[in-house]
Structures are given as C-alpha cells and as structure tokens.
C-alpha cells in the first residue's frame, strides 16, 4: 500500500512539475524567479524547491547510522498568501518526517499562484532521495518518466481537481447580473440610498439587478450585520447560508428549498380555516461575471379568505380548471374547496458591457416608484418576456417584449388559449440631481391574420403608436404614459405617473366628461427615516383611473393577461388612497398598510347589462352613455382594506421569514347583486415564507 501511495504522489508531482503553464495560470514565484519569462516560471519554481531542500536538509543521525536508502515523499501546498504548508509526508523514519517539516517551515513566503489574475492555492508533491543526491539531476530524471502513465493519472484525478477548484463562497450574487427579487418591503431597505440627491440611479424599471444597486448599497456589509454565530453546519444553513452554495474562480451556484406555509382564519367564511402549502426549489448561479441564471419551481395548494377565493374563481378561463390565483396562475381543484396551482419562473441575464443588459425569461416586470403601477405592474401571472436595459449618460432605456394569453372561452381554438403580445419601451431621464422624468409607450396586438409576433415592434427605438396606425385600424391598442420623481431632499421623494389610453384633445378639454377621456394618474410621496427614526419608511399614494382605460372594443387587445390587468389590479373606474409604513430592526420587521378606495362595478342583471368601465374584459362600446362619465359610476362601492404584518427573518440568504398577519376588509356597494354585496372580513394568518415576490390580497 505504501508503494502505491508513493507512486501516486510521484505521478502527481510529475503532473505538477512537468506540465506547461497555461496562459490563465501562473505558478508560485520565488524572489529569484521574478525576472524569469512566463514560460519558465514553473521550471524556476521547481528548481527553487529542489535547491532549498538540497542545501538545508540534514539526514538524521539514526538514518545515517543505519545506512538507510530510500525516499521521503512530501505533499505540500502554497496558499493564497504565498506561505508553504506541508499536507502529508510518507517516510520510513519519524525523524525524516520531522526534518522535512523543519525544512519546509523555513521556506520563504513567495508570490502565490494565480488563476485569471486571482490568488489561488497550489499543491505539489516531491520526492527526497536518501542519501541526498543532486536534486536538479533528480528532477531531470523524473521528466523522463513514462508520459502515458502521467496522462492516465491526470485523467484519474480530473474529478478531484474539479473539486479542488472550489473556494469559500463570498456571496458573488450581490454583485451579479441577477435580479433582486421584487418585494416592496425588501426594496424599501435600499430605496433611500438609491434616491439620494445627486445620484444618477434609475429606479423606475424593476426588478433591479444586483450590480446596479451595489454601487449605492453594500449588500455584503448589511448581510454581515445580521449573521448569527453558528458553528455547526445545520446552524449555518438554517440561519445564515444557502442550503447549497458552490463557488470557483469561473462559476458559482446556490440551491435553496422554498416554503410558504400558512394557516389562518377568515371570520366571514363558512370553512374552518385558510391555509397555503407551498414547497419548491430555487437555483441561481453565474458563469463568469457577465452571465447569470435563475430558475424556481413552486408546487402549491391553498384555500384563502372567502373574498379572495371568489375573486380567483371569477377569473376562471376556458377549460375545467375552476380559478386563476391572482399573480400566480391557473389553478385546478384540490379536494372540494381548495386550489392546486404550480408556478415556474426562470430567466437568463447577460451583461456584455456596462451599457447593456439582456434578459430572457418567464416572470414579471414593473415600472414605477410606487406601490401600484398604472403603466406596467406585477399583479398578473408570470409570462414569457425578453428585455433589454440600455444605460448611458443620464438615461436608462428599457425595452420589454411579452407573450401573453387570453384564456376566455370565446377565443379558444382547438382547446388552446389565444396568444397576444405586448411591446413597450420606457425611457428614464435624470434631468437634474433632483428631477427624473420617464416616458412610456406600449402596444398590444394579437395573431389576427396570422401576423404572429409583428417584426415592426422589434425595432427598439421606433414609435409604437405610428406603427400601430400603419398596420391597420383595430390592429393593435397603443398606450402612452409618463412618470416623474422629484427628490425634495435625501429623505423625501415625490413621485407620480400618468397613463393615456385614448387621445382626443377636443373631448379631453371639452368639459363634458367624455368616455374617451381614458386616462389615469398617480401621486405619491415617500419619507425615509421618518421623524429621524432609522429604517422607518412612510408612504402615501393616490391613484385614480377613469372608466374604460386599458379596455378595447376588440377585447383581446385589452391591456391584460390571463383575465388579470397588466397595470392596476383594480382594472379601471376607481380611485384609491394608500398609506404605508415599513420598519425593520436587525432581523425584526413590521409593515402596515391602509387603503381607502372607490370602485364602480357593472350590474350585469335585469335590464342593465351595460359596461360602466370597470371591467376591462368588456367591450367599451357597450357603455350606457358617451358623456357624463365619472369615476365610480355603476355600482359605486366604498372599499377599506387594512393590513398589519410583523415577523422575524430566519435565513438571511434565502429570505425565509416567520410572520403573523391580520387583514381587515370592508366592501360596501350602494347596490346589491349576486356578485357585488356588502362584506366585512377579518383574516388572521401566520406562517413561514420564503419572501421572493409580491403577494397582493387587497382586491
């Protein structure tokens, strides 16, 4: 067995000493080798080791007296600081082992080996012949060993060499091209740093990628503040680390189990309790510094508050499945009164230069600085998209192309949903240190006349409204919008949006409240570190959208996906005021939200089957009148939704939390129908969740 180990180490030594050094890899460098050419560095290092052993090794007296002839084989490494460390010694005498350790302990610190210009560990093995011989001659003899055997041994060690490339995980995701999971409460943690007066950041298009936010917010330092002193593997994985994390100089990835386990009580429901049971997996990683990937799969079963269940079933599309879970996707029946809804999201992110980022995936996007967006929101189910972010000077230009579906029974063909498309572009411009303006344009079209994905809209710098006009009246639905943000000071931001779905100057200025006045607007303010309390964010937001906005006389061309709006989750014909407070301290957090709103619903019963403009899946030509159109028309409904949530962050890497949540909802229409009636709900929930996306329950 000992002879086998010696032979193996000799072959490893041959591989380490005899192979040529590749361009990306440089061996350790002794002081006398610094002037040597790159091609001769390895040979110079080998010779330096030989010379130091030959000059300083003293054969122990016992070994000398017993006339021993043999070898000492030593395996050593040079670490990332250039220090020598003996790993293993194979020798017949303990005295020989001790002498070998002594000699190597006196080796000087050298310049460490590098790979891709980064310091790295390097291991070698070396035979010391007893009695001592000229080590330079020995090295020449070794180079004549059968090369085929060396190659075979190298192949056998390939798996181990890959394993040896791994190094300490230093959280490369924090500077990667990965998206920061878009969760309002999480984005609030670095919102102030990105919005300081004088920054050239762009906060309109979300989700952000880590590399653009890390210029303003030190993710690693904030993470270090939250780490707990856990020595065991189980303790680290539960509180501080990803479940699986691997990193080398060239690539990295992490794997995390995902849970959303909740149980609660709806005081207005006939069933005993609410619950959600989500299990899944998230894998993310990167190859080099420019390419990253993310994929997740969640398998879920749930039963929610009664008002939410009823709304989910009202979104039902073609086929046997009873509901669409808002923001998640189509759900099949689970048992008798619950839902089973799998969700998969994934994307590839590539940043070839500091100017461009390309993403292709299945997920959601958001435009705006508020809690809501009237332009592009994340309230609908995930969908395929391709996105280009172009950042230059004081501007960021975001192009997004999306593949959506209309799932209504009226448009299904051969038991398949109807495909539709959206192309939009958003230009964010920092006009000054305080003022940012954004310009938005979007167009929706379907596969009419087998046009498919219209190449006209692939041009990232064209005006969509003109293309939509040229392709034929009714061939598409164009929307335009504008955003604005003003930094009052480092702690106060004022923001807003305006969306325009129909442009008729005479009707807009005529004062008769024409139905063609299809527009909406948002006004909001954020107060960071409110009242000088660190990490306290207060936010007020007002949203108002006139009837028939986002709808179309060709229903498939509405601004929606899978029976859900691509903008505000209340569709149109509403106004709302929102008050939000967010606070976090160490791993503790608390969020409060109050929503006061007015909505207008359709009667859909008896002799009144008109569209009053709140349901964007109605033809706007079914309206009862052309003028006198007001927000809240139809069944005027006052809505109050209050929510309080508090909890504790369990795992800082996977964002796993435990929480308790209470929602109070008062729904008060001025007329009663089978689908619109007075309702008071108190919904208590507690559980454990991996917080990776926004859940909206404020319908």
Secondary structure, 3 states (H helix, E strand, C coil): CHHHHHHHHHHHHHHHHHCCCCCCEECCECHHHCCCCHHHHHHHHHHHHHHHHHHHCCCCHHHHHCCCCEEEEEEEEECCCCCEEEEEEECCCHHHHHHHHHHHHCCCCCECCEECCEECCEEEEEEEEECCCCHHHHHHHHCCCCHHHHHHHHHHCHHHHHHHCCCCCCCHHHHCCCECCCCHHHHHHHHHHHCCCCCCCCCCEECCEHHHHCCCCCHHHHHHHHCCCCCCHHHHHHHCCCCEEEECCCEEEEEEEEEEEEEEEECCCCCCCEEEEEEEEEEEEEECCCEEEEEEEEEEEEECCHHHHHHHHHCCCCCCCCEEECCCEEEEEECCCEEECCEEEEEEEEEEECCEEEEEEEECCEECCCCCCCCECCCCCCEEEEEEEEEECCEEEEEEEEEEEECCHHHCECCECEEEEEEEEEEEEECCCCEEEEEEEEEEEECHHHCCCCHHHHCCCCCHHHHHHHCCCCCCEEEEEEEEEEEEECCEEEEEEEEECCCCHHHHHCCCCCCCCCEEEEEEEEECCHHHCCCEEEEEEEEEECCCCCCCCCHHHCCEECCEECCCCCCCCEEEEEEEEEEEECCEEEEEEEEEEEEEECCCECCECCCCCCCCCCCHHHCCCCCCCCCCCCEEEEEEEEEEEEEEEEECCCCEEEEEEEEEEEEEECCCCCCCCCEEEEEEEEEEEECCCCCCCCC
